[in-house]
Amino acid sequence: MIPLAIPDLSGNEARYLQECIATGFVSSVGPFVGRFEQAVAQAAGAPLAVATCSGTAGLHVALVALGVQRDDLVLLPSLTFIASANAIAYCGAEPWLVDVDPSSWNLDVALLEQLLQQECVRQGDRLLHRASGRRVAALLPVYTLGLPADMQRIVSLARQWQLPVVADAAAALGSAWQGVAVGALGADLTVFSFNGNKTVTCGGGGAVLGGNAALLQRVRHLATTARQGDAYDHDQIGFNYRMTNLQAAVGCAQLQRLDDFVAAKRRLRARYNAAFAGLRAQMLPFPEPEGYLSACWFSGGLLHTHDPAAMQRLLQRLQGEGVAARPFWKPIHLQQPYRQAPRSRQSVSEALWYRILTLPCSTALTEQEQEQVITAVQRCLT
Ligand SMILES: Cc1ncc(COP(=O)(O)O)c(C=O)c1O
């Protein structure tokens, strides 16, 4: 079976891990954590980074640091991984789910603007959701499949409405817009995941990036149980969200190869797109609008079908051909815990989600293996 996305750990990972064991630095204190933070900040074009134990933890602590509180609303696209919404719920807040743009699969900014104009009202320094009276506390754009959202317009709206922005860039390390790296697109905080299926992995892990030193210090403090000094003094309810030296050791080795990994991911995407050009009546390529450079976390295609069962049938056939293909995110408003969450119209996310096919895209996938996947897809779709 050709797997969907497995890590390539053939660089310095084992050597760095051995160093952790030899020196005894296996927990959150250790030299690799600081090295990892510097390397990830540099790779993402942001001045500062705080490493966390997961991307979800990074999102949660970022929202807390920016003041999201119980009963607040946070605007985000419904087409995302459930962790984006969960991080909001962990604050006691609720996701306000916006539809996505069909040309990018990212937050529909025109719709966002309409929601702010038509459904919100400013009261002093607070922005309120008119119907419920609840505070709208932040924007959380997601970089779907690693493609950055339209941050120029989102940041401009955020300034206009005085809302902080946390970018969920979980899978977007290595992406850019107009040559600007993904950590420098104007969000107050940008969050990455280094989960096992990401282009760069720590086994598990995350990072919160930004340029405001006081804000990043608040993130670090909250992620370190809000501890003051060494005498078990804590000034608020914090979290044990630190990354370990072991995770960071793997991450440091992985980051050394980021450029090669992204190049491999982009090559895989280009090959799939070229090979499936003759199948355009059955499947479209993933979006990459002009001016954007995606790190191409996953590759695959968008099936032309109105039948949600068609994907299941295709996945089973591909499985039979030795290809571990998978569907993609089910929108948040269709998930059990968020059925009651406020939302905009969702015609695009509902028309998209069950049609997105992800195909094997490990950075070390060989040309021969990719050829096998391509042949299998062609056989199944024609
Ligand atoms: C968009 C998005 N947000 C958040 C996360 C959560 O990251 P983690 O698995 O590191 O907690 C993921 C991970 O897959 C993701 O894809």
The ligand as a Tripos MOL2 file, in Angstrom:
@<TRIPOS>MOLECULE
LIG
   16    16     1     0     0
SMALL
NO_CHARGES

@<TRIPOS>ATOM
      1 C1         -5.8910   23.4620    9.6550 C.3       1 LIG1
      2 C2         -5.3750   22.7680   10.8730 C.ar      1 LIG1
      3 N1         -5.4760   23.3800   12.0590 N.ar      1 LIG1
      4 C3         -4.9940   22.8260   13.1760 C.ar      1 LIG1
      5 C4         -4.3850   21.5870   13.1620 C.ar      1 LIG1
      6 C5         -3.9560   20.9820   14.4560 C.3       1 LIG1
      7 O1         -2.6110   20.7240   14.5720 O.3       1 LIG1
      8 P1         -2.0900   19.5630   15.5490 P.3       1 LIG1
      9 O2         -2.4880   18.2600   14.9470 O.co2     1 LIG1
     10 O3         -0.6220   19.7770   15.5690 O.co2     1 LIG1
     11 O4         -2.7250   19.7970   16.8730 O.co2     1 LIG1
     12 C6         -4.2490   20.9060   11.9580 C.ar      1 LIG1
     13 C7         -3.5590   19.5960   11.9440 C.2       1 LIG1
     14 O5         -3.6880   18.7850   11.1320 O.2       1 LIG1
     15 C8         -4.7550   21.5050   10.7650 C.ar      1 LIG1
     16 O6         -4.6690   20.8960    9.5870 O.3       1 LIG1
@<TRIPOS>BOND
     1     1     2 1
     2     2     3 ar
     3     2    15 ar
     4     3     4 ar
     5     4     5 ar
     6     5     6 1
     7     5    12 ar
     8     6     7 1
     9     7     8 1
    10     8     9 2
    11     8    10 1
    12     8    11 1
    13    12    13 1
    14    12    15 ar
    15    13    14 2
    16    15    16 1
@<TRIPOS>SUBSTRUCTURE
     1 LIG1         1 GROUP 0 **** ****
